[in-house]
């Protein structure tokens, strides 16, 4: 399981510990954006287009 930065699309590995704490936030090292990892989960083989669609639904 991975999480994706909503700003620049960089992927980060997500640990089980982070999933158990739904409000865990991380800073993207690439664009410095802060985001909640549990809100943006990406399957190993998921297409980024699906992740983007998910992000657009959320407001
Ligand atoms: Zn980023």
PDB file of the backbone (N, CA, C, O) and the ligand in Angstrom, with CONECT records:
HET     ZN  A 101       1
ATOM      1  N   UNK A   1       0.838  -1.202   0.000  1.00  0.00           N
ATOM      2  CA  UNK A   1       0.000   0.000   0.000  1.00  0.00           C
ATOM      3  C   UNK A   1       0.871   1.249   0.000  1.00  0.00           C
ATOM      4  O   UNK A   1       1.911   1.314   0.655  1.00  0.00           O
ATOM      5  N   UNK A   2       0.411   2.230  -0.754  1.00  0.00           N
ATOM      6  CA  UNK A   2       1.170   3.474  -0.820  1.00  0.00           C
ATOM      7  C   UNK A   2       0.244   4.668  -0.692  1.00  0.00           C
ATOM      8  O   UNK A   2      -0.970   4.563  -0.866  1.00  0.00           O
ATOM      9  N   UNK A   3       0.838   5.783  -0.389  1.00  0.00           N
ATOM     10  CA  UNK A   3       0.099   7.033  -0.369  1.00  0.00           C
ATOM     11  C   UNK A   3       0.734   7.953  -1.408  1.00  0.00           C
ATOM     12  O   UNK A   3       1.927   7.869  -1.701  1.00  0.00           O
ATOM     13  N   UNK A   4      -0.097   8.828  -1.949  1.00  0.00           N
ATOM     14  CA  UNK A   4       0.398   9.692  -3.009  1.00  0.00           C
ATOM     15  C   UNK A   4       0.201  11.159  -2.643  1.00  0.00           C
ATOM     16  O   UNK A   4      -0.873  11.558  -2.193  1.00  0.00           O
ATOM     17  N   UNK A   5       1.210  11.926  -2.832  1.00  0.00           N
ATOM     18  CA  UNK A   5       1.092  13.362  -2.580  1.00  0.00           C
ATOM     19  C   UNK A   5       0.048  13.947  -3.533  1.00  0.00           C
ATOM     20  O   UNK A   5       0.155  13.776  -4.748  1.00  0.00           O
ATOM     21  N   UNK A   6      -0.964  14.640  -2.986  1.00  0.00           N
ATOM     22  CA  UNK A   6      -2.025  15.194  -3.827  1.00  0.00           C
ATOM     23  C   UNK A   6      -1.540  16.356  -4.685  1.00  0.00           C
ATOM     24  O   UNK A   6      -2.216  16.761  -5.631  1.00  0.00           O
ATOM     25  N   UNK A   7      -0.403  16.876  -4.364  1.00  0.00           N
ATOM     26  CA  UNK A   7       0.088  18.049  -5.073  1.00  0.00           C
ATOM     27  C   UNK A   7       0.988  17.687  -6.243  1.00  0.00           C
ATOM     28  O   UNK A   7       0.771  18.142  -7.366  1.00  0.00           O
ATOM     29  N   UNK A   8       2.006  16.861  -5.976  1.00  0.00           N
ATOM     30  CA  UNK A   8       2.973  16.562  -7.028  1.00  0.00           C
ATOM     31  C   UNK A   8       2.903  15.114  -7.488  1.00  0.00           C
ATOM     32  O   UNK A   8       3.534  14.747  -8.479  1.00  0.00           O
ATOM     33  N   UNK A   9       2.131  14.277  -6.769  1.00  0.00           N
ATOM     34  CA  UNK A   9       1.954  12.898  -7.203  1.00  0.00           C
ATOM     35  C   UNK A   9       3.035  11.935  -6.763  1.00  0.00           C
ATOM     36  O   UNK A   9       3.045  10.780  -7.189  1.00  0.00           O
ATOM     37  N   UNK A  10       3.931  12.382  -5.930  1.00  0.00           N
ATOM     38  CA  UNK A  10       4.994  11.496  -5.462  1.00  0.00           C
ATOM     39  C   UNK A  10       4.422  10.411  -4.568  1.00  0.00           C
ATOM     40  O   UNK A  10       3.570  10.677  -3.720  1.00  0.00           O
ATOM     41  N   UNK A  11       4.894   9.185  -4.760  1.00  0.00           N
ATOM     42  CA  UNK A  11       4.391   8.054  -3.994  1.00  0.00           C
ATOM     43  C   UNK A  11       5.248   7.787  -2.764  1.00  0.00           C
ATOM     44  O   UNK A  11       6.474   7.889  -2.799  1.00  0.00           O
ATOM     45  N   UNK A  12       4.562   7.442  -1.670  1.00  0.00           N
ATOM     46  CA  UNK A  12       5.259   7.093  -0.439  1.00  0.00           C
ATOM     47  C   UNK A  12       4.725   5.773   0.096  1.00  0.00           C
ATOM     48  O   UNK A  12       3.522   5.522   0.022  1.00  0.00           O
ATOM     49  N   UNK A  13       5.581   4.937   0.623  1.00  0.00           N
ATOM     50  CA  UNK A  13       5.112   3.694   1.244  1.00  0.00           C
ATOM     51  C   UNK A  13       4.347   4.004   2.517  1.00  0.00           C
ATOM     52  O   UNK A  13       4.721   4.897   3.278  1.00  0.00           O
ATOM     53  N   UNK A  14       3.269   3.256   2.744  1.00  0.00           N
ATOM     54  CA  UNK A  14       2.465   3.437   3.949  1.00  0.00           C
ATOM     55  C   UNK A  14       2.623   2.225   4.845  1.00  0.00           C
ATOM     56  O   UNK A  14       2.486   1.089   4.393  1.00  0.00           O
ATOM     57  N   UNK A  15       2.906   2.462   6.099  1.00  0.00           N
ATOM     58  CA  UNK A  15       3.054   1.358   7.035  1.00  0.00           C
ATOM     59  C   UNK A  15       1.713   1.035   7.687  1.00  0.00           C
ATOM     60  O   UNK A  15       0.798   1.858   7.699  1.00  0.00           O
ATOM     61  N   UNK A  16       1.616  -0.174   8.226  1.00  0.00           N
ATOM     62  CA  UNK A  16       0.385  -0.564   8.916  1.00  0.00           C
ATOM     63  C   UNK A  16       0.140   0.340  10.115  1.00  0.00           C
ATOM     64  O   UNK A  16      -1.004   0.624  10.470  1.00  0.00           O
ATOM     65  N   UNK A  17       1.192   0.773  10.716  1.00  0.00           N
ATOM     66  CA  UNK A  17       1.078   1.670  11.863  1.00  0.00           C
ATOM     67  C   UNK A  17       0.397   2.972  11.443  1.00  0.00           C
ATOM     68  O   UNK A  17      -0.437   3.503  12.176  1.00  0.00           O
ATOM     69  N   UNK A  18       0.745   3.474  10.288  1.00  0.00           N
ATOM     70  CA  UNK A  18       0.133   4.716   9.800  1.00  0.00           C
ATOM     71  C   UNK A  18      -1.342   4.515   9.476  1.00  0.00           C
ATOM     72  O   UNK A  18      -2.151   5.425   9.659  1.00  0.00           O
ATOM     73  N   UNK A  19      -1.692   3.327   8.997  1.00  0.00           N
ATOM     74  CA  UNK A  19      -3.094   3.054   8.686  1.00  0.00           C
ATOM     75  C   UNK A  19      -3.941   2.962   9.946  1.00  0.00           C
ATOM     76  O   UNK A  19      -5.120   3.315   9.939  1.00  0.00           O
ATOM     77  N   UNK A  20      -3.344   2.493  11.011  1.00  0.00           N
ATOM     78  CA  UNK A  20      -4.085   2.390  12.270  1.00  0.00           C
ATOM     79  C   UNK A  20      -4.325   3.764  12.883  1.00  0.00           C
ATOM     80  O   UNK A  20      -5.240   3.941  13.686  1.00  0.00           O
ATOM     81  N   UNK A  21      -3.515   4.715  12.509  1.00  0.00           N
ATOM     82  CA  UNK A  21      -3.701   6.095  12.976  1.00  0.00           C
ATOM     83  C   UNK A  21      -4.153   6.929  11.779  1.00  0.00           C
ATOM     84  O   UNK A  21      -3.329   7.498  11.062  1.00  0.00           O
ATOM     85  N   UNK A  22      -5.473   6.997  11.568  1.00  0.00           N
ATOM     86  CA  UNK A  22      -6.025   7.568  10.333  1.00  0.00           C
ATOM     87  C   UNK A  22      -5.668   9.026  10.098  1.00  0.00           C
ATOM     88  O   UNK A  22      -5.791   9.530   8.982  1.00  0.00           O
ATOM     89  N   UNK A  23      -5.232   9.692  11.135  1.00  0.00           N
ATOM     90  CA  UNK A  23      -4.945  11.119  10.965  1.00  0.00           C
ATOM     91  C   UNK A  23      -3.454  11.412  10.832  1.00  0.00           C
ATOM     92  O   UNK A  23      -3.021  12.561  10.916  1.00  0.00           O
ATOM     93  N   UNK A  24      -2.683  10.357  10.625  1.00  0.00           N
ATOM     94  CA  UNK A  24      -1.255  10.564  10.462  1.00  0.00           C
ATOM     95  C   UNK A  24      -0.970  11.427   9.229  1.00  0.00           C
ATOM     96  O   UNK A  24      -1.414  11.118   8.124  1.00  0.00           O
ATOM     97  N   UNK A  25      -0.232  12.496   9.438  1.00  0.00           N
ATOM     98  CA  UNK A  25       0.094  13.377   8.329  1.00  0.00           C
ATOM     99  C   UNK A  25       1.582  13.281   8.013  1.00  0.00           C
ATOM    100  O   UNK A  25       2.410  13.050   8.894  1.00  0.00           O
ATOM    101  N   UNK A  26       1.891  13.462   6.761  1.00  0.00           N
ATOM    102  CA  UNK A  26       3.295  13.476   6.367  1.00  0.00           C
ATOM    103  C   UNK A  26       3.564  14.701   5.499  1.00  0.00           C
ATOM    104  O   UNK A  26       2.663  15.250   4.865  1.00  0.00           O
ATOM    105  N   UNK A  27       4.814  15.106   5.490  1.00  0.00           N
ATOM    106  CA  UNK A  27       5.240  16.176   4.603  1.00  0.00           C
ATOM    107  C   UNK A  27       5.848  15.567   3.361  1.00  0.00           C
ATOM    108  O   UNK A  27       6.698  14.680   3.436  1.00  0.00           O
ATOM    109  N   UNK A  28       5.407  16.050   2.225  1.00  0.00           N
ATOM    110  CA  UNK A  28       6.030  15.615   0.982  1.00  0.00           C
ATOM    111  C   UNK A  28       7.421  16.228   0.909  1.00  0.00           C
ATOM    112  O   UNK A  28       7.587  17.439   1.051  1.00  0.00           O
ATOM    113  N   UNK A  29       8.406  15.384   0.687  1.00  0.00           N
ATOM    114  CA  UNK A  29       9.774  15.892   0.632  1.00  0.00           C
ATOM    115  C   UNK A  29      10.042  16.640  -0.659  1.00  0.00           C
ATOM    116  O   UNK A  29      11.021  17.377  -0.780  1.00  0.00           O
ATOM    117  N   UNK A  30       9.153  16.438  -1.621  1.00  0.00           N
ATOM    118  CA  UNK A  30       9.378  17.042  -2.935  1.00  0.00           C
ATOM    119  C   UNK A  30       8.767  18.443  -3.027  1.00  0.00           C
ATOM    120  O   UNK A  30       9.405  19.370  -3.527  1.00  0.00           O
ATOM    121  N   UNK A  31       7.520  18.594  -2.539  1.00  0.00           N
ATOM    122  CA  UNK A  31       6.853  19.894  -2.676  1.00  0.00           C
ATOM    123  C   UNK A  31       6.468  20.504  -1.340  1.00  0.00           C
ATOM    124  O   UNK A  31       5.886  21.588  -1.288  1.00  0.00           O
ATOM    125  N   UNK A  32       6.799  19.795  -0.247  1.00  0.00           N
ATOM    126  CA  UNK A  32       6.567  20.303   1.118  1.00  0.00           C
ATOM    127  C   UNK A  32       5.101  20.341   1.526  1.00  0.00           C
ATOM    128  O   UNK A  32       4.764  20.899   2.570  1.00  0.00           O
ATOM    129  N   UNK A  33       4.232  19.756   0.720  1.00  0.00           N
ATOM    130  CA  UNK A  33       2.819  19.748   1.085  1.00  0.00           C
ATOM    131  C   UNK A  33       2.570  18.737   2.196  1.00  0.00           C
ATOM    132  O   UNK A  33       3.182  17.669   2.232  1.00  0.00           O
ATOM    133  N   UNK A  34       1.662  19.091   3.100  1.00  0.00           N
ATOM    134  CA  UNK A  34       1.308  18.202   4.191  1.00  0.00           C
ATOM    135  C   UNK A  34       0.006  17.505   3.826  1.00  0.00           C
ATOM    136  O   UNK A  34      -0.946  18.162   3.407  1.00  0.00           O
ATOM    137  N   UNK A  35      -0.052  16.201   3.977  1.00  0.00           N
ATOM    138  CA  UNK A  35      -1.286  15.490   3.658  1.00  0.00           C
ATOM    139  C   UNK A  35      -1.462  14.281   4.559  1.00  0.00           C
ATOM    140  O   UNK A  35      -0.507  13.767   5.140  1.00  0.00           O
ATOM    141  N   UNK A  36      -2.726  13.837   4.660  1.00  0.00           N
ATOM    142  CA  UNK A  36      -3.055  12.691   5.502  1.00  0.00           C
ATOM    143  C   UNK A  36      -2.906  11.415   4.684  1.00  0.00           C
ATOM    144  O   UNK A  36      -3.612  11.224   3.694  1.00  0.00           O
ATOM    145  N   UNK A  37      -2.007  10.561   5.085  1.00  0.00           N
ATOM    146  CA  UNK A  37      -1.685   9.377   4.291  1.00  0.00           C
ATOM    147  C   UNK A  37      -2.893   8.461   4.102  1.00  0.00           C
ATOM    148  O   UNK A  37      -3.081   7.894   3.026  1.00  0.00           O
ATOM    149  N   UNK A  38      -3.714   8.314   5.152  1.00  0.00           N
ATOM    150  CA  UNK A  38      -4.841   7.380   5.089  1.00  0.00           C
ATOM    151  C   UNK A  38      -5.933   7.852   4.130  1.00  0.00           C
ATOM    152  O   UNK A  38      -6.786   7.061   3.727  1.00  0.00           O
ATOM    153  N   UNK A  39      -5.912   9.125   3.766  1.00  0.00           N
ATOM    154  CA  UNK A  39      -6.945   9.637   2.858  1.00  0.00           C
ATOM    155  C   UNK A  39      -6.593   9.398   1.397  1.00  0.00           C
ATOM    156  O   UNK A  39      -7.460   9.424   0.524  1.00  0.00           O
ATOM    157  N   UNK A  40      -5.329   9.168   1.147  1.00  0.00           N
ATOM    158  CA  UNK A  40      -4.900   9.000  -0.236  1.00  0.00           C
ATOM    159  C   UNK A  40      -4.091   7.726  -0.360  1.00  0.00           C
ATOM    160  O   UNK A  40      -2.861   7.744  -0.402  1.00  0.00           O
ATOM    161  N   UNK A  41      -4.814   6.623  -0.418  1.00  0.00           N
ATOM    162  CA  UNK A  41      -4.147   5.331  -0.524  1.00  0.00           C
ATOM    163  C   UNK A  41      -4.150   4.852  -1.962  1.00  0.00           C
ATOM    164  O   UNK A  41      -5.144   4.978  -2.679  1.00  0.00           O
ATOM    165  N   UNK A  42      -3.032   4.308  -2.363  1.00  0.00           N
ATOM    166  CA  UNK A  42      -2.890   3.832  -3.730  1.00  0.00           C
ATOM    167  C   UNK A  42      -2.421   2.386  -3.696  1.00  0.00           C
ATOM    168  O   UNK A  42      -1.430   2.059  -3.043  1.00  0.00           O
ATOM    169  N   UNK A  43      -3.138   1.526  -4.403  1.00  0.00           N
ATOM    170  CA  UNK A  43      -2.709   0.135  -4.479  1.00  0.00           C
ATOM    171  C   UNK A  43      -1.400   0.060  -5.268  1.00  0.00           C
ATOM    172  O   UNK A  43      -1.077   0.947  -6.057  1.00  0.00           O
ATOM    173  N   UNK A  44      -0.675  -1.001  -5.038  1.00  0.00           N
ATOM    174  CA  UNK A  44       0.622  -1.152  -5.701  1.00  0.00           C
ATOM    175  C   UNK A  44       0.529  -0.983  -7.213  1.00  0.00           C
ATOM    176  O   UNK A  44       1.386  -0.361  -7.842  1.00  0.00           O
ATOM    177  N   UNK A  45      -0.531  -1.550  -7.778  1.00  0.00           N
ATOM    178  CA  UNK A  45      -0.640  -1.528  -9.235  1.00  0.00           C
ATOM    179  C   UNK A  45      -1.646  -0.489  -9.731  1.00  0.00           C
ATOM    180  O   UNK A  45      -1.955  -0.428 -10.921  1.00  0.00           O
ATOM    181  N   UNK A  46      -2.148   0.321  -8.809  1.00  0.00           N
ATOM    182  CA  UNK A  46      -3.184   1.285  -9.189  1.00  0.00           C
ATOM    183  C   UNK A  46      -2.652   2.318 -10.170  1.00  0.00           C
ATOM    184  O   UNK A  46      -1.482   2.701 -10.145  1.00  0.00           O
ATOM    185  N   UNK A  47      -3.552   2.745 -11.024  1.00  0.00           N
ATOM    186  CA  UNK A  47      -3.172   3.805 -11.953  1.00  0.00           C
ATOM    187  C   UNK A  47      -3.322   5.145 -11.250  1.00  0.00           C
ATOM    188  O   UNK A  47      -4.228   5.327 -10.436  1.00  0.00           O
ATOM    189  N   UNK A  48      -2.468   6.047 -11.552  1.00  0.00           N
ATOM    190  CA  UNK A  48      -2.524   7.358 -10.897  1.00  0.00           C
ATOM    191  C   UNK A  48      -3.793   8.099 -11.274  1.00  0.00           C
ATOM    192  O   UNK A  48      -4.247   8.955 -10.514  1.00  0.00           O
ATOM    193  N   UNK A  49      -4.371   7.800 -12.410  1.00  0.00           N
ATOM    194  CA  UNK A  49      -5.601   8.462 -12.832  1.00  0.00           C
ATOM    195  C   UNK A  49      -6.722   8.178 -11.836  1.00  0.00           C
ATOM    196  O   UNK A  49      -7.535   9.055 -11.548  1.00  0.00           O
ATOM    197  N   UNK A  50      -6.765   6.968 -11.316  1.00  0.00           N
ATOM    198  CA  UNK A  50      -7.790   6.620 -10.344  1.00  0.00           C
ATOM    199  C   UNK A  50      -7.591   7.403  -9.056  1.00  0.00           C
ATOM    200  O   UNK A  50      -8.558   7.859  -8.447  1.00  0.00           O
ATOM    201  N   UNK A  51      -6.377   7.554  -8.654  1.00  0.00           N
ATOM    202  CA  UNK A  51      -6.082   8.315  -7.444  1.00  0.00           C
ATOM    203  C   UNK A  51      -6.482   9.769  -7.631  1.00  0.00           C
ATOM    204  O   UNK A  51      -7.004  10.396  -6.710  1.00  0.00           O
ATOM    205  N   UNK A  52      -6.242  10.301  -8.804  1.00  0.00           N
ATOM    206  CA  UNK A  52      -6.607  11.686  -9.068  1.00  0.00           C
ATOM    207  C   UNK A  52      -8.110  11.871  -9.034  1.00  0.00           C
ATOM    208  O   UNK A  52      -8.597  12.879  -8.522  1.00  0.00           O
ATOM    209  N   UNK A  53      -8.851  10.922  -9.568  1.00  0.00           N
ATOM    210  CA  UNK A  53     -10.307  11.003  -9.557  1.00  0.00           C
ATOM    211  C   UNK A  53     -10.813  10.986  -8.126  1.00  0.00           C
ATOM    212  O   UNK A  53     -11.744  11.708  -7.768  1.00  0.00           O
ATOM    213  N   UNK A  54     -10.192  10.161  -7.329  1.00  0.00           N
ATOM    214  CA  UNK A  54     -10.563  10.079  -5.918  1.00  0.00           C
ATOM    215  C   UNK A  54     -10.331  11.423  -5.237  1.00  0.00           C
ATOM    216  O   UNK A  54     -11.163  11.870  -4.447  1.00  0.00           O
ATOM    217  N   UNK A  55      -9.242  12.049  -5.529  1.00  0.00           N
ATOM    218  CA  UNK A  55      -8.921  13.325  -4.914  1.00  0.00           C
ATOM    219  C   UNK A  55      -9.908  14.414  -5.297  1.00  0.00           C
ATOM    220  O   UNK A  55     -10.247  15.275  -4.486  1.00  0.00           O
ATOM    221  N   UNK A  56     -10.363  14.368  -6.537  1.00  0.00           N
ATOM    222  CA  UNK A  56     -11.270  15.406  -7.007  1.00  0.00           C
ATOM    223  C   UNK A  56     -12.647  15.291  -6.359  1.00  0.00           C
ATOM    224  O   UNK A  56     -13.344  16.292  -6.189  1.00  0.00           O
ATOM    225  N   UNK A  57     -13.036  14.068  -5.999  1.00  0.00           N
ATOM    226  CA  UNK A  57     -14.319  13.888  -5.356  1.00  0.00           C
ATOM    227  C   UNK A  57     -14.317  14.485  -3.950  1.00  0.00           C
ATOM    228  O   UNK A  57     -15.330  15.002  -3.480  1.00  0.00           O
ATOM    229  N   UNK A  58     -13.188  14.407  -3.304  1.00  0.00           N
ATOM    230  CA  UNK A  58     -13.073  14.846  -1.921  1.00  0.00           C
ATOM    231  C   UNK A  58     -12.936  16.361  -1.845  1.00  0.00           C
ATOM    232  O   UNK A  58     -12.090  16.944  -2.523  1.00  0.00           O
ATOM    233  N   UNK A  59     -13.763  17.000  -1.026  1.00  0.00           N
ATOM    234  CA  UNK A  59     -13.608  18.447  -0.881  1.00  0.00           C
ATOM    235  C   UNK A  59     -13.619  18.844   0.589  1.00  0.00           C
ATOM    236  O   UNK A  59     -13.501  20.027   0.910  1.00  0.00           O
TER     237      UNK A  59
HETATM  238 ZN    ZN A 101       4.374  16.556  -3.194  1.00  0.00          ZN
END
